[in-house]
């Protein structure tokens, strides 16, 4: 992946100082070309009214990070003087398509889209772009469409690398000398971040599988085998139940790669119910319950991707469009199957019990959980 080394010191500092509040990523197919300038028609180079309508289409409110985004977009857009239409689609693609269509009809100047399925919105996004509306992907890549001007997200390959390394570190710290018996879980296959989380983790874990340090007892090592449809915690727990009953009779499981905190808690619950010692389990999103579990030693790690930083960067871009400055220069580009898309890529951070107080030093809500 070719990245511009343009993530400013200001952005790094703002990330470190920001309250850590929630979940996203970048695709692995990076363009070798320099970030392409968005078209004038859809880039906001002419600007628009300070009280214009801004649409935000979120996939659902089923995890803490999306619920936070729903609240923060409303607050930040309205504080900036915009009229905000913020909707969620209950993880249904047709519903999200209809919501975006309604935003177009209601005169939105910018539409921010956290897609249910990043590959299923091409036609309606191209309709928005043709109408001169700027389209910004939020947290997930908008795939196979020319109707996108940029994407704001945390690095998903890097997120996966952090998850994989945290699993290795936790095994070494808590499970003695290897080899270690592990299993692998992935996220929802409709989310373009999910295979990249898994790919990033396997960059770290595969060499240790190859040299025998890690043993995937079930043999299930491909993303298609390990994916969790719809990021559904109950489906993850059912798969973990099946793995434990099928492959771990009289055998200890030492660690599990988990793509997010909800699935991590499902994995831990299944392990406890099966009479296993709690394995080392990774996570993502710094959800409140998992922060408490990390502090108590029940879950080993999470990866924090602060929602306020992600929303704040998106609103900053919208303000620039309103002022007629066009899209900001991106940090990197990815090819979405139809065009090279500029990506504003933020840095995630791994959190364990050892660094939790430092990581959440400026997050009063999460600091209060460390008791």
N, C-alpha and C positions, 0 to 999 in steps of 0.2 A: 504493500500500500504506500503510495507516495503522498506524503503530507507536507503541506507548507509548515515551516516552523514559525507559524504566525500566531500561535495561541499566546496572547500578550501576557506580560507579567501582571497586568491589571486583572485579567480574567483568572489567572492562577490564584492571585491573592483573594479575589472575590469569592472563589470557590472555597478556599481554606477557611475564610471567615464566615461564610454563609451558614445558616442553619441547615443541618442535614435533614431533609424531609422527603425523600421518596424516589421512583423508577424512570432506560432506554438504549442506543447503540448505533453502529454504522455497518453497512454492508461490506463484504470482503472484496468485491470486484471493483477495485479502485482504478480510475482512469489515470493514464500516464500524462494526460494533457493538463495544462494549467487550468484552474477554475474558470469556467466559461461565464461571461457576463450574461445575466438574465436579459430577456427581451424588454425593450422599453415599455411595451404595452402592458406587461404584467408585472413590472418591477416597481411601480410606484414612483417613477422618476418625475412625473408631473405633480405628485403629491395629491392629497385629498383633504376634505374638511376635518377639522380637529375633533368634531363630534360624530365622525362617521361610524357606521355599523361594522363591527368585526365579528366574524363567525368562528366558533371553535367547535369542532366535531370530535368528540372523544369516543373510544370504543365501548367503555362500560365504567362502572364505579365499583367493581367487585374486589379491587385491592386498594390498599391504603394510598398508594402513589397516584392512582387515577382519581380517587375521591379528593385528594389534596389538590390535584391539578384543576378539577372542576371549581373548587372554591377559590383558588388563587387566581385563575384566569378572570373570573368574575370581578374579584377585588381589584386586581392590578389594571385591567382594562378600563373599568369604571373610574378608578382613581386617576387614570391618564386622560379622562374626558370622553372616552369612546362609548358607544352603545354596544353592549356585549350580548351576543346570542351564543350561549354555551349549552351544548346538548350532548347526551351520551346515547349510544345505540344498543345497549344491552347485548353487546357482542353479536349483533345481527347485521350482516352486510347490506341487505335491502333497506333496512331502517336507516343506516348511515348514509346510503345513497340518497334517500328521500330527504334527510335532514340537510345535506349539502345542497341539494337542489332548492330547498326552501330558502337557504341562506343566499343563494344566487338571486332568487326572486325578490328577496327582501333588501337587495342593494348592498350587500356586504362588499367592502373594498379589499379586505383580506380575509381569507379563510384558512384557519389553522386546522390540520387534520392529524389526529392520532388514529391510524386506520385499524379497523377490525381485522381486515385482511389487506395487506399492502399492495396486492396485485389485482384487486377487484374493483377499483374505483376510477379506472382510467378514463372512461367516457365522461363521467360527471365532472372530473377535475379538468379535463380538456375543455368542457363547456364553460367552466368558470374562467379558465385562462383566456379563452376566446372573447369573453365578456370584459376583459381587462382587469380581472380580479387576480391579485397575487395569492399564490397558494404556498403555504409553508407546512412541510411535514414536521410533526412533533413526536419525538421519541422513537418513531419507527419510519423506515424508508418507504416512500411511495413508489411502487415498482411499475414497470412497463407502461409508463405514461409520459407524455411531454408536458402534461399540465401540472408541473411543480417547479417552483422557483428556488427552493432551498429546503434543507432539513436541519432541525436543531435536535441533537441527541448526544448521549454519552457513548463513548467508544465501546461497541459490543464485543469486538474481538478482545480488546483489553480487559473488559469485564470478565470474559470467560477465562483469560489467562490468570486474572486475580483469583477467580474461583478455584481453578486447578491448583495453583500454587498454595492457596490456603488449605486445601485438602491435604496436600503433601506435608505442609508444615504441621498441621494438626495431628496427622498420623505419627510423625516423628516425635511430637511433643507428648502425645497421650497414649500411644499404642505400642511403645517400645520399638524394638528392631523388627524390620520386615522379614519376609514378605507379608503384604497386607491384602486381605480379601475385601474387594470393593464392588460397588455397583454404580451405574451411571444413569442419570435422569436428564432429560432435555425438556424444554418448554413447548409451548403450542406451535405446531408447524405452520399455521397461518401467519404467525408473527415473524417478520423477516429478521428480527433480532435473535430469535431462538436458535436457529442453526449456527449463527455466528458466536453466540455464547458457548455453544457446544464445541465449535471448531477451535475457539481460543483456548478452552480448557484442555482439549485433546492435544494441542501443541505442547502443553506442559506435561500431560499425563502419558501420552503414547510412548515416549522413550522409556518411561518407568514400567509400562506394561511390557514393552519389548524386552527389557533386561530382567524381568521377573520380579522386580520390586513390588509391583502391583499385580494382583490376579483378579480379573473380572470373572467371578466364579460361574455366573450364568452364561458367559460368552456373548452377552448382548452389548455390542460396542458401537453399532451404527446409530446415527441420529434417528433414523426411521424406527428402529427398535426401541429407542429410549425416550422418544418424544411423549409429551403429556398433552393430549388433545384439550384445547381450550384453556390451558393452564389450570386444569380442574384438580383441586387438592384431593377430592374423593377418588378420582381416577388414579392419581399418584399413589394414594394409600392402598388402593386395591392392587396395583401392580407390585408395590413393596410387599404386601401380604403374600402374593403369589411367589415372588422371588424367595422370600424367607422360607416358605413352606416347601418349595420345590428344590432349593439348592443349599439350604443352611441347616438341615437337620443334624444336630450334633456338631455344628461348625459355627464359629464366630464371624460376624461381619464387622469389619474394622472401620470402614468409611464409605460415604456415599457422596457423589457429586450431585448437588441439587441446584437447579437453575434459578430458584427464587425462594423467599422465606416461607410462603404458604406451603409449598411442596416440601421444603425442609421439615416443617413441623409435622406434616403428614408422614414423612419417612420416619421421623423419630417416634411418633405415636405408634406406628406399625411395629417398630423394633421393640418398643417397650411391651406391647401387647403380646409379642412372640417370645418374650422372656429373654431377649438379647440385651447385652450391655449396650448402652447408647453409643452408636458409631459416631465418628467425626463427620459432620455434615456441613457443607457450604450453604450459602444463601445469596439473596439479592433483595434490595429495597429498604433495608433497615426498618422494617415494620415494627411497630411498638412491641407486639408480643414476642417477636424474635429478639429484639434488643434485650428484653427481660430474660429470655432464655439464654442468650449469650452471657449476660452478666451472672446468671446462676450456674453456668457451665453446662447447660443442657444442649445448646446449639453452639457449634464451634465458631462460625463466622458468618458475616453477611457482607455485601458490597453496597455501600451507600452511594446513591445517585440523587442528590438533593432536588426535589421538585421545585423548590423556590428558585434555584439557580436556572433550571431548565425553562421554567415559565418566564423568569426575569429576562433571560436572553431572547426569548421569542418576542416579548413585549418591546424590548429594545429595538429589534428589527422592525416591528410594526411602526414604532415611532419614527424611525428613519424613513420608512416608506411614506408615511403621512407627510413628513417634511419635504418630500421630493428628492431624497438623497439616494433612492434606489436601494438594492440589497447590499448589505455589508459584504466585504471580502470574506469568503469562507476560509476555513482552515484546511480543507481537503476537498476532493471530489470523488464521487462514486458513480459508476454507470448503473442506471436502474433498469436497463434492458431497452430503453428508448432514447436516453440522453444522459450526458454527464451532469450530475446534480451537485451543486455546492453544499457542503456539509459544515455546520458549525458544531465542532466536536468538543465536548466537555470531558473532564477527567474524573472517572470514578475512583473510589478509595475503599480498600478492604478494611473491615472492622472486626476485631476480636476483643475478648475481655481485656487483653493487655493494653490496647490503645483506645478503648471505648470512651473514656473520659476525655482524652485529647481530641478524638474525632468529633465528639458532641459538645465540646466546650462552649460553643456559642448557640447551642440548641437547648433552651431551657426545658422544653417538653421532654426530650429524650434523656437529658441529664437527670430529670426527676425519676426516671425509670431505673436508674443505676443505684439501687438500694438493696 
